[in-house]
Amino acid sequence: MRPFRLEASLRVSAALLGLAVVFPASAGTVTGTISVLEKDGRQANDLGDVVVWVDGVSAKARPEAKPDAAKARIVMRAKSFTPHVLAVTAGSPVEFPNDDPIFHNAFSVSGENRFDLDLYKRPKSGQWTAVAPGIVRVFCNIHPQMSAIVVVRDNPFFAKAGADGSFRIPGVPAGQYTVKAWHERGGEGSIAVTVPATGEVGTRLVLDASNYKRSGHKNKFGKDYSASGADKY
Ligand SMILES: [Cu+2]
């Protein structure tokens, strides 16, 4: 009876806090810091674009598990996607409102998450629903400089790092997992962790961006962006 009561009391607490996540009775917090080292050994200045996740948690991915998942959005403004990096669970809708008075498009050719929202301008918005776990690279078919990344996960245990590289993922069911971190230039890194039944486990990961080479991308037809294309809109 005792474990049931404990769980029941946690459910009530979660309900009182307005949280959609029902933490299991035995759950710990994964916390830590991610570093991304650039060519000259200095720290990257966009650590807030690092996504950290706990791999292999059997808890089902539920779009409602993250309180803000239903409102996930990437705004097109001043010929740029903001935020540049977003993390959601598979099945979550992502809105792409255009805040510019000119046409933009959002498309991806990233595997199962391929999509194309066509052309629209302010105040219209488009929506895409994340399909499969993975890294989704989003571009605009008119402006080659516009890019965003959506990290799609199969469980709700993920976080974006803070500007200082710190992160915190609460409510992870106790057990042994791999924690992974991903950054656009630093790539993916991973480390094994044992999540305790209560309390925290600290971890630290360093991603190496020193070998990163910037490369261009094709438009949604798999062709090079033409200089004249942008003039049409
Ligand atoms: Cu555009």
Residues whose N, C-alpha, C, O or C-beta is under 5 A from the ligand:
A	BS01	CU	F103 H104 N105 C140 I142 H143 M146
